[in-house]
Amino acid sequence: MSSRILPQFALLTPQSISEAVDMLAQYQGQVSVLAGGTDLLVWNYIRKVKPTYVLRLSALDDLDYMNYIPGEGLRIGARAKVAQLLEQPEVAGKFPALYESALTFATPQIRNMATVMGNVLRASPAGDCSCAILALGGQVVLQGPDGQRLVDIDDFWISYGVTARKNDELAVELRIPEPTSITRSAFYRLTRVHEDLAKLNVAVRFEMCQNGCRSARISMGCVGPTPLRLKQTEKLLEGVPVTDELLQQVAAAARKEIAPIADQRSTEEYRRQVSGVILTRVIERAAGTHRIAI
Ligand SMILES: Cc1cc2nc3c(=O)[nH]c(=O)nc-3n(C[C@H](O)[C@H](O)[C@H](O)COP(=O)(O)OP(=O)(O)OC[C@H]3O[C@@H](n4cnc5c(N)ncnc54)[C@H](O)[C@@H]3O)c2cc1C
């Protein structure tokens, strides 16, 4: 008979960030950090990770924040929930891709438990906030025994489930840079049902100019082992007007740049085909040439 009982672990409850870092150093490699638990405590996942210790962040109230700092951007503490992205007024106006990723994220119950940081640290290719953050650009602040270090989001995901975080480091903050007056962004995801993980997600960030787009960042999820930046495809958009012909070239380039797999949510062929379609629609929306309601 199959059983869904969680494996046994010892629970650590540090009262400060420095105590958390000390504990991570002391039990290096045997500890999993618990934020909202919506990934970690899912039976399949914790059974695979089998931590000896689980270090919960529940007493670290000083990591609950989500602050917009004019001129600097968005600062998201490690305990800030996905739901907070929908409550912070500047997120919808200045970081639409991130707002839209939260809007379509699971259910209100999950959004109220899941943290934005947990989404990034899970290092899943399907992470919705992760996809948006990769397009927007940003940094992860890691606190270790020797102090803090900042890792660019472009360098943060190493492979499926693996990040640049060291075992004795706690991820404490996400930093998303301030957009300028010419920045545009958008996000979209395809799912089987709303509560499910994405079949495919896409986010873009553009700096617009008179000719169209001055510079572009495109990210796509569920098309490789980690959220992926489509750097070759981005180049096609730079400095030229967004025309139907260009969008066709962009869709074809994206299909070549991704490496999707088949799984229970989609076939490889479907993902490759639909990636170009979804990407062009998101580009049209962000660039203001939107024609089709999606
Ligand atoms: C029913 C359901 C629906 C879901 N729907 C979606 C969805 O629509 N879109 C989506 O993207 N995801 C979805 N998820 C996945 C999950 O909710 C997200 O990935 C969520 O953001 C994880 O955050 P958490 O706070 O729950 O992380 P946790 O489960 O607590 O942690 C996730 C991972 O990150 C590590 N971690 C967390 N915080 C830190 C830290 N500060 N420092 C170091 N390591 C850390 C943990 O050790 C663990 O490995 C869903 C999950 C469920 C159960």
The ligand as a Gaussian input file, in Angstrom:
#p B3LYP/6-31G(d) Opt

LIG

0 1
 C       -1.265000      23.329000      -5.775000
 C       -0.013000      24.041000      -6.228000
 C       -0.094000      24.921000      -7.283000
 C        1.058000      25.588000      -7.719000
 N        0.936000      26.459000      -8.771000
 C        2.013000      27.146000      -9.193000
 C        1.908000      28.084000     -10.242000
 O        0.817000      28.349000     -10.775000
 N        3.041000      28.696000     -10.663000
 C        4.265000      28.461000     -10.083000
 O        5.260000      29.055000     -10.511000
 N        4.388000      27.594000      -9.062000
 C        3.316000      26.934000      -8.592000
 N        3.432000      26.032000      -7.563000
 C        4.758000      25.783000      -6.962000
 C        5.058000      26.646000      -5.700000
 O        3.856000      27.153000      -5.140000
 C        5.982000      27.828000      -6.028000
 O        7.185000      27.411000      -6.598000
 C        6.255000      28.701000      -4.787000
 O        6.649000      29.995000      -5.187000
 C        7.313000      28.136000      -3.846000
 O        7.418000      29.029000      -2.750000
 P        7.407000      28.497000      -1.233000
 O        7.552000      29.698000      -0.373000
 O        6.221000      27.641000      -0.982000
 O        8.740000      27.656000      -1.262000
 P        9.159000      26.375000      -0.380000
 O        8.350000      25.195000      -0.777000
 O        9.201000      26.722000       1.049000
 O       10.655000      26.239000      -0.922000
 C       10.922000      25.955000      -2.287000
 C       12.426000      25.681000      -2.456000
 O       13.175000      26.882000      -2.238000
 C       14.059000      26.752000      -1.136000
 N       14.016000      28.027000      -0.433000
 C       12.901000      28.763000      -0.181000
 N       13.232000      29.934000       0.402000
 C       14.578000      29.928000       0.533000
 C       15.521000      30.874000       1.047000
 N       15.136000      32.055000       1.558000
 N       16.837000      30.573000       0.987000
 C       17.244000      29.382000       0.481000
 N       16.411000      28.455000      -0.026000
 C       15.091000      28.725000      -0.008000
 C       13.508000      25.561000      -0.335000
 O       14.512000      24.929000       0.435000
 C       12.959000      24.673000      -1.438000
 O       13.976000      23.943000      -2.049000
 C        2.311000      25.358000      -7.076000
 C        2.379000      24.473000      -5.985000
 C        1.232000      23.826000      -5.553000
 C        1.330000      22.906000      -4.371000

